Amino acid sequence: MFHDWGLDRQTVRVTRLLAPLAPPLVVAVGLNYRQHAAETGGLSGAPVLEASNRVIRQLRAALGRDYPIIGVGGILSAEDALSKIDAGADLVQIYTGLIYRGPELVRQSAEAIKNRLQANIGRR
């Protein structure tokens, strides 16, 4: 599908609007649903990590290994960055984590990904 449109990569980003969220999901991320029900805007950071990873896994299964996927959403630690790679992303993009953790998160994530890739090469 994406190849038909002339696209050569896909960035996976999941932003959930507050208003249509079901109360159990909002409770799970620590928000008061009634207090925020009339607000507009999106969630970012930790609440979108797993949703983004699910989309990455689905895209990877549909597109195969030759199509680059950039994983975004919920990366607040090196382990979160690795979860994007494990889900099938080729690269990661950090937004909210950079604000809260600073540039050290980029170094930690790059180091963790490099180590994982080297370990995987060693297993072949």
C-alpha positions as CSV (number, residue, x, y, z in Angstrom):
1,M,0.0,0.0,0.0
2,F,2.7,2.6,1.0
3,H,4.8,1.6,-2.0
4,D,1.9,2.4,-4.2
5,W,1.9,5.9,-2.9
6,G,5.6,6.3,-3.5
7,L,6.6,6.3,0.2
8,D,9.9,4.9,1.1
9,R,9.6,4.8,4.9
10,Q,6.9,5.0,7.6
11,T,7.0,6.8,11.0
12,V,4.7,5.1,13.5
13,R,3.1,7.7,15.8
14,V,0.1,7.0,18.1
15,T,-1.6,10.0,19.8
16,R,-4.8,9.3,21.6
17,L,-7.2,12.2,22.1
18,L,-8.4,12.6,25.6
19,A,-12.1,13.1,24.9
20,P,-12.9,9.8,23.2
21,L,-10.8,7.7,25.6
22,A,-12.7,5.1,27.5
23,P,-12.6,5.7,31.3
24,P,-10.7,2.5,32.1
25,L,-7.8,3.5,29.8
26,V,-7.7,7.0,31.4
27,V,-7.7,5.5,34.9
28,A,-4.9,3.2,33.9
29,V,-2.7,6.2,33.0
30,G,-3.7,8.1,36.1
31,L,-6.0,10.8,34.7
32,N,-9.4,11.8,36.1
33,Y,-11.7,11.2,33.1
34,R,-14.5,13.5,34.2
35,Q,-12.1,16.3,34.9
36,H,-10.5,16.0,31.4
37,A,-13.4,14.8,29.3
38,A,-14.2,18.1,27.7
39,E,-10.5,18.9,26.9
40,T,-8.9,18.5,23.5
41,G,-5.4,17.4,22.9
42,G,-3.4,14.3,22.9
43,L,-1.5,12.0,25.2
44,S,2.2,11.4,24.7
45,G,4.9,9.6,26.6
46,A,4.4,6.4,28.6
47,P,0.6,6.1,27.9
48,V,1.2,5.5,24.2
49,L,4.2,3.1,24.4
50,E,2.4,-0.2,24.0
51,A,-0.2,1.2,21.4
52,S,2.7,2.4,19.3
53,N,4.5,-0.9,19.6
54,R,1.3,-2.8,18.5
55,V,1.1,-0.6,15.4
56,I,4.8,-1.2,14.6
57,R,4.3,-5.0,14.9
58,Q,1.3,-4.9,12.6
59,L,3.1,-2.7,10.0
60,R,6.2,-4.9,10.1
61,A,4.1,-8.0,9.5
62,A,2.3,-6.4,6.6
63,L,5.3,-4.6,5.0
64,G,8.1,-7.1,5.5
65,R,11.8,-6.4,6.4
66,D,12.7,-4.2,3.4
67,Y,10.5,-1.3,4.4
68,P,12.0,1.1,7.0
69,I,9.8,1.9,10.0
70,I,10.6,4.7,12.5
71,G,9.1,4.0,15.9
72,V,7.8,6.9,18.0
73,G,5.8,7.1,21.2
74,G,6.5,6.5,24.8
75,I,10.2,6.4,24.8
76,L,11.3,7.5,28.3
77,S,14.2,5.0,28.8
78,A,16.7,3.0,26.8
79,E,14.4,-0.1,27.5
80,D,11.5,1.8,25.8
81,A,13.7,2.5,22.8
82,L,14.6,-1.2,22.6
83,S,10.9,-2.1,22.8
84,K,10.4,-0.2,19.5
85,I,13.3,-2.1,17.9
86,D,12.0,-5.4,19.2
87,A,8.5,-4.6,17.8
88,G,10.1,-4.1,14.4
89,A,11.2,-0.5,14.1
90,D,14.5,0.2,12.3
91,L,15.0,3.6,13.9
92,V,13.4,5.4,16.9
93,Q,12.4,9.0,17.3
94,I,12.3,10.6,20.8
95,Y,10.0,13.5,21.7
96,T,8.6,13.6,25.3
97,G,11.4,11.6,26.7
98,L,13.9,14.2,25.5
99,I,12.0,16.9,27.4
100,Y,11.8,14.9,30.7
101,R,15.1,13.0,30.5
102,G,17.3,15.3,28.5
103,P,19.9,14.5,25.8
104,E,21.4,11.7,28.0
105,L,18.4,9.6,27.0
106,V,19.5,9.8,23.4
107,R,23.0,8.5,24.3
108,Q,21.6,5.7,26.5
109,S,19.1,4.6,23.9
110,A,21.7,4.6,21.1
111,E,24.1,2.6,23.3
112,A,21.4,0.0,24.2
113,I,20.3,-0.4,20.5
114,K,24.0,-0.7,19.4
115,N,24.6,-3.4,22.0
116,R,21.4,-5.3,21.1
117,L,22.3,-5.2,17.4
118,Q,25.9,-6.4,18.0
119,A,24.6,-9.2,20.3
120,N,22.1,-10.3,17.5
121,I,24.9,-10.3,14.9
122,G,27.0,-12.4,17.3
123,R,24.2,-15.0,17.5
124,R,24.1,-15.5,13.7
